[in-house]
């Protein structure tokens, strides 16, 4: 994420993912306060997750990572960065 934001590359999470991750602690506290009953994580997307287009998560472009060609590997199969 630190590399993606300043370089205009897509990140692997969106605001809905962040909301879901941020809800875990308060939902856990609520569950414990209610005798450890299971609590559903809210669907912050209102069902849109079923039809959202997935993100293209590749190292194409590389940002500041300097990874440009994923096929450029050395004899050990490691990327030459």
N, C-alpha and C positions, 0 to 999 in steps of 0.2 A: 504494500500500500504506500509506503514511504517513497518508493521509487516510481510508482505509477502516477501518483497525483501531480508532481511537478512536471512529468514528462507527457501528460495527456494520454496515458495508457489506461485501459479499462481495469477497474479493480474487481476482485473476486467476491465482493459483497455489495449490497445496496442498502438503502435506508430501512427497508423492511427486514432484512437480515439483522441489521444493527438493533432494531427494536426488539426482535425476537431474542437475540442474545442478551440484551439489556434487561429483559423481563425475567430471566431465570432466577435471580436473587430475590426479588420481591415475591415471585410466585412460590419459591421454596419457603420463604418466611411465612407466607399465608398458609401453605400446606402444613407446616410444623405447628403453627398456632391452632390449626383445626384438626389436631390429632393425626397428622401425617396423611390426610386424605389426598388422593391424587387431584391435581389441578391442571386443567387443559391450558396449553399455551395458546393465547389468542392468535387468530389468523389475521395478521396486520394487513395482508394484501386483499382481504375480503374475497378470497377464492381466485384472484388473478394469477397466483403462482402456477396454476394448472395450465395457463395459456401463455405465460411470459416467455419471450424468446431467451434462450440461454446465451450467456456471454461467451465470447471467443477468448479462451485463456491460453494463449501461446506466448512464446518468447519472441515472436516475430517483431522486429523493430528494436527490441532490447532495451530501449530507454538508455539509462546510464549503466546498465549491466554489461554492455559491450557484447552481448550474445546476439549474433547476427544470423548465422547459418547453423541450424541445428544438425545438419548432416556433416559438419566439419568436425570429425572426431579423430583422435590420434589412435595409435596401434592398440592401446589399452581400452578403447571405447569411450574415453573421456573427451568432453568438449574442449577444444583449444580456445580459451578465452583470452 
